[in-house]
Amino acid sequence: MYELLVLSLLMKFPLHAYLISKISNDTIGPWEQVSRGTLSTLLNKLDKAGLIQAADPGIVPFPTDRPSRTFEITNNGRDRFFELMMDTKKNLGNYQKIFHIKSIYLDFLSDEDQLYLVNHYINYCQTAIDHIKAQQLEFDENPEQVKSIQDSSFYRTIESLMHLNAEQWKLERQWASHLKEQIIISLKNEKRKEHSNDTGMDSG
């Protein structure tokens, strides 16, 4: 996740190391933070791998008097960024956080790739909802198994947590569906422009 976050930030513009740290922690915070040691190790690793390189501090859009290393992404780093963006198989247990990062940088992808990622996330949310529904159904279809604890706070809390989790995933799915609508609108607008340009060329 941290590799994707750093490369994503550098896709926008070169940055001082301390700004990479600040923006990263603002993005994933408040409870999860990238330590200076972890970030420094990652930056050195990406630099050695040829994914990022030292950059001229003068081209950073946020000037500072603070001494700090400055990095920019390389062509290989861009390739790695696209690879990480399109990966939908690794870290599924943490994919909600990963997709939240991806969603910020979807504009670097083609509309088709954006749709692929968003559709995958909608299905990811639906899988979570279906899993919770299956658990609830198991309770409903086997009342004898839960009869002894049905009136306990333990059972009521489990039920309320399942309901809470289902509602949270429904909100995630709704948000992702809104992203999808925006991408489809963008696709339609592009097709209209292309059609308009083609028509204009034909008229000329």
C-alpha positions in Angstrom: 0.0 0.0 0.0 2.8 2.4 0.9 4.6 1.8 -2.4 1.4 2.6 -4.3 0.8 5.7 -2.2 4.4 7.1 -2.8 4.3 6.4 -6.5 0.8 7.9 -6.8 1.9 11.1 -5.2 4.9 11.4 -7.5 2.7 10.8 -10.5 1.3 14.3 -9.8 4.6 16.2 -9.3 8.1 15.9 -7.7 8.0 16.2 -4.0 10.3 16.7 -1.0 10.6 13.6 1.2 9.0 15.4 4.2 6.0 16.3 2.1 5.6 12.7 0.9 5.5 11.7 4.5 3.0 14.4 5.5 0.6 13.8 2.6 0.9 10.0 3.1 0.0 10.3 6.8 -2.8 12.7 6.1 -4.2 10.2 3.6 -4.1 7.1 5.8 -4.3 8.7 9.2 -5.2 9.4 11.9 -4.3 6.1 13.5 -2.1 4.5 10.9 1.1 6.4 10.2 4.1 5.8 8.1 7.2 6.3 10.3 10.2 8.3 9.1 12.3 5.1 9.2 9.8 3.1 7.1 9.4 5.9 4.6 13.2 6.4 4.3 13.7 2.7 3.8 11.0 2.6 1.1 12.3 5.7 -0.7 15.8 4.1 -0.8 14.4 0.9 -2.1 12.4 2.6 -4.8 15.4 4.7 -5.8 17.6 1.6 -6.1 15.0 -0.2 -8.1 14.9 2.7 -10.6 11.3 3.6 -9.8 12.1 7.1 -8.5 15.1 9.3 -8.7 16.5 12.5 -7.2 14.9 15.6 -8.5 15.8 19.3 -8.8 14.2 21.0 -5.7 13.5 24.0 -7.9 10.8 22.1 -9.9 8.8 21.1 -6.8 5.5 23.1 -6.8 5.8 23.6 -3.0 9.0 25.6 -2.2 10.6 25.2 1.2 13.7 26.3 3.1 13.7 23.0 4.9 16.5 20.6 4.0 14.9 17.5 2.5 15.6 15.1 -0.3 13.5 15.6 -3.4 12.2 12.8 -5.7 10.5 12.4 -9.0 9.0 9.3 -10.6 10.8 7.6 -13.5 9.3 5.8 -16.6 9.8 2.5 -14.8 8.1 4.0 -11.8 5.1 5.0 -14.0 4.9 1.4 -15.3 5.0 0.1 -11.7 2.3 2.6 -10.7 -0.1 1.3 -13.5 0.7 -2.3 -12.5 -0.2 -1.6 -8.8 -3.3 0.3 -9.8 -4.6 -2.6 -11.9 -3.8 -5.3 -9.4 -7.0 -6.6 -7.9 -5.8 -9.9 -6.5 -3.3 -9.1 -3.8 -4.0 -7.8 -0.2 -7.8 -8.4 -0.5 -8.1 -8.2 3.3 -6.9 -4.6 3.1 -8.3 -3.8 -0.3 -10.9 -1.3 1.0 -8.0 1.1 2.1 -6.1 0.4 -1.1 -9.0 1.2 -3.3 -9.6 4.4 -1.4 -6.1 5.4 -2.4 -6.6 4.2 -6.0 -9.8 6.2 -6.3 -7.9 9.5 -5.8 -5.6 8.7 -8.8 -8.1 7.1 -11.2 -7.7 10.0 -13.6 -4.3 8.7 -14.6 -6.0 5.6 -16.1 -8.1 5.2 -19.3 -11.9 5.3 -18.8 -12.0 1.6 -19.5 -9.5 0.8 -16.8 -11.3 3.1 -14.4 -14.5 1.2 -15.1 -12.8 -2.1 -14.6 -11.4 -1.1 -11.2 -14.7 0.5 -10.0 -16.8 -2.5 -11.1 -14.4 -4.8 -9.3 -14.8 -2.8 -6.1 -18.5 -2.8 -6.4 -18.4 -6.6 -6.6 -15.9 -6.6 -3.7 -18.5 -4.7 -1.6 -21.3 -6.9 -2.7 -19.3 -10.0 -1.7 -18.9 -8.6 1.8 -22.6 -7.8 1.9 -23.5 -11.3 0.7 -21.2 -12.9 3.3 -23.0 -11.0 6.1 -26.4 -11.9 4.7 -25.3 -15.6 4.7 -24.4 -15.3 8.3 -27.7 -13.8 9.2 -29.6 -16.4 7.2 -27.7 -19.2 9.0 -29.0 -17.7 12.3 -32.5 -17.4 11.0 -32.6 -21.0 9.6 -31.2 -22.6 12.7 -33.1 -21.0 15.6 -32.4 -24.0 17.8 -28.7 -23.4 17.7 -29.0 -19.9 19.0 -32.0 -20.3 21.2 -29.9 -20.6 24.4 -28.1 -17.3 23.7 -30.8 -15.4 21.8 -31.8 -13.2 24.8 -28.2 -12.5 25.8 -26.3 -9.2 25.2 -23.7 -11.3 23.4 -26.2 -12.4 20.7 -27.8 -8.9 20.4 -24.3 -7.3 20.0 -23.4 -9.8 17.2 -26.6 -9.0 15.4 -26.1 -5.3 15.7 -22.5 -5.6 14.5 -23.6 -7.6 11.5 -26.2 -4.9 10.7 -23.6 -2.2 11.1 -21.1 -3.9 8.8 -23.8 -4.5 6.2 -24.8 -0.9 6.2 -21.2 0.3 6.0 -20.6 -1.9 3.0 -23.8 -0.7 1.3 -22.5 2.9 1.7 -19.2 1.8 0.1 -21.0 0.2 -2.8 -23.2 3.3 -3.2 -20.1 5.5 -3.3 -18.4 3.3 -5.8 -21.5 3.3 -7.9 -21.4 7.1 -7.9 -17.8 6.9 -9.2 -19.0 4.6 -11.9 -21.7 7.0 -13.0 -19.1 9.8 -13.2 -16.8 7.7 -15.4 -19.7 6.7 -17.7 -20.7 10.4 -18.1 -17.0 11.2 -19.0 -17.0 8.4 -21.6 -20.3 9.7 -23.1 -18.9 13.3 -23.2 -15.7 12.1 -25.0 -17.8 10.2 -27.5 -19.9 13.3 -28.2 -16.7 15.3 -28.7 -15.3 12.7 -31.1 -18.6 12.6 -33.0 -18.7 16.4 -33.2 -15.1 16.6 -34.4 -15.8 13.9 -37.0 -18.9 15.6 -38.2 -17.1 18.9 -38.4 -14.3 17.3 -40.5 -16.9 15.8 -42.8 -18.6 19.1 -43.2 -15.3 20.8 -44.2 
